[in-house]
């Protein structure tokens, strides 16, 4: 099963980018035995439209274009559901068991996402009620995907 992280904006070089690469690589290596492919990161350029609503629509269209048909779509949203790591791992296992072609994690831009895209979401995932910078959200997501893979393989990385 493919795992895609589709994000508005580019992760610039620095410590966040290094962590993102590290966790994506670890998740890919660990998930291989589970039938999970390496994590694909798709970066969508921020819209340059003058109006926030137009930026939101343009970015949402670009994000929707990278979502394969039949995929589980998960939006990162501070108003979403907070799952603990074993619950996220369970959801990944469920989607894999349902033979989903992909799980797509969507990180929108600062203006949010258009309703047409949010309606496609199977899950709105929050990392707490705080608002996080997009760079950190990506790193936290990749770490959680790595942790989910270790939980599913029985690796001791996750101890709770």
N, C-alpha and C positions, 0 to 999 in steps of 0.2 A: 504494500500500500504506500502511495506517495504521501509525504507530509510536506505541505507548502506553507511558508510564512510569507504572506503578501503584505507589504508595508508601504505606506506613503512616506517618501523621503529616503535619503541615502544615509547610511551609517558611516560617518567620517572616520578616518583612521584615528586610533587612540585606544585607551584601555577598554572602552565599551566594545569596540570592534574586535579587539583581541579576545575578550571573553566570549563574544558571540561566536566567533570562529571556533574557539575551543569547545564550547558546549555543543555546537552543531556537529562538529567532528565526532565527539564522544557519543552523541545520540545516534548518529549514523552507524558507528561501529557496533554499539550495543544493540541497536534495533535490528541489525541485519539478520540475526538468528530468529527474530520474531516475524520476519517477512516485511519489515519496514524499510523503505529505501532511505538513502541519505536525505537530509532535510534540504529542500529547495528554497532559496530565499529570492523573492521577486521584489525588487525595489521599483516603486512607481514614482516618477517625478512629480513634485508638488505642482498643482495648477498655478498658473500665473494670472488667472482671471481676477479682475478688480473686486468683484462682489463675492462675499463668503458663500452664498447659496450656489452660485455658478461654480466656484472652486469645489464645493462639496459634490456637486453632481458630476463634474468632469472626473474627479478622483474616483468616485464610486463606479463610474462606467469603466474606467481603466482597471480597477480592481476586479469588477465582475468579469471582465474579459480573460482573466487568468484562472478563473475557477472552472475546473473540469466538470462536465455534467455528472450528476449523481454524487457529488462530493458532500461531505459533512462540512458545513460552513460555521466557523466559530469566530465571533467578533470579540475583540478585546475591548471591554467597556467598563469603566469604573462603576457603573450602575448595574453591572451584571451579577452573575452568581459567583460566589467564592467557593471554589472546590479545593479540598485538600489534595495532596499529591496522590494518594491511593485512589481517590475518586476520579481524578483526571486520567490516571493509568487505566482504570476500569472503563472509562469512556473510550479511550483509544482501542482497548481490546475489543470492546463492543463494535465499534465501527469497522475494525479489521475483520471481526467475525461476521459482520453483515456484508462483507465483500465490497465495501466502499472503494472506489478507485483512488480516492484521495481524501485527506482531511486538510482543510485550508483554514489557517489562522489569519485573520484580517486585522491589521493595525491601521486604523484610519488616520487622516490628517487632523490638524488642530480644529478644523471647522466641522468635524464629524463626518457621518456617512448619510447618504441619501436613503429615504425610507424604502425604496425599491431594493436596495442591498440589505438593509437591516431585516427586512421581512424574510429573506432567504436563510437567515441564521438559524441554526439548530440550537445554538448555545451562545449566550453572551457571558463571557468569562471576565471576572474581575480579579485583580491582585490587590484587594482591599478597596476601601472607599476613597483613598487618596488619589489625586491626579499625579501620574508619573510621567516623566519625560519619555518621549517615544524611544530614545536610545536604550533607556533602562528597561522599558517594557519588553523590548525585543530580547535583551539579555535574560531577563527573568523568565520569559516564555521558553527560550531555548534551554535554560537550565531545567525548567520543569519538564520539558520533553525528554531531556536526558534522564532526569530522575524517574519519569514514568517508565522509560525503557528499562532502567535498572530494577524497578519494582516488578515489572512483568517477567524479567529474566531471573529474579531471585538474587541479584547482585547485592552485596551489603552496603552500597552507597547510601541508600535510604534507611535510616534507623529512626523509628518513632515509637 
